[in-house]
Amino acid sequence: MNSRTAVSRFRKSSYSGAGEASECVEVACTADGGRAVRDSKDPARGTAYFGAGAWREFVNGLAGRPLPQ
C-alpha cells in the first residue's frame, strides 16, 4: 500500500446539503494516515490526496486553530 491507497470506505461529509444542487465531498482514510477526497456526484472524475500533516493543518484551519509558522 502507498499514500494513495484508501483503507476505509468513502463517506459523505456531514455538512453536505440535500437535493440536486448540493455541493458534496466524500472522504476516506489513506494508508499513510492522510485523506482521499472526491466529488460525491462524480467520483470517477478524480480523487485528491492529502498527507496526514496537510490534512491536520486543513482541519485545524477550519476549526480556527493557529497554523504552524
WOJO-V721817 format. One record per run of one state. SS is the DSSP state (@ for helix, = for strand, . for the rest). FROM is the first residue (numbers start at 1). TO is the last residue. Records with the same first field share a line. If there is no record, write none. Layout:
SS = FROM-TO / FROM-TO
//
This chain:
. = 1-5 / 7-10 / 13-24 / 31-34 / 40-42 / 46-46 / 51-51 / 63-69
= = 6-6 / 11-12 / 25-30 / 35-39 / 47-50
@ = 43-45 / 52-62
//
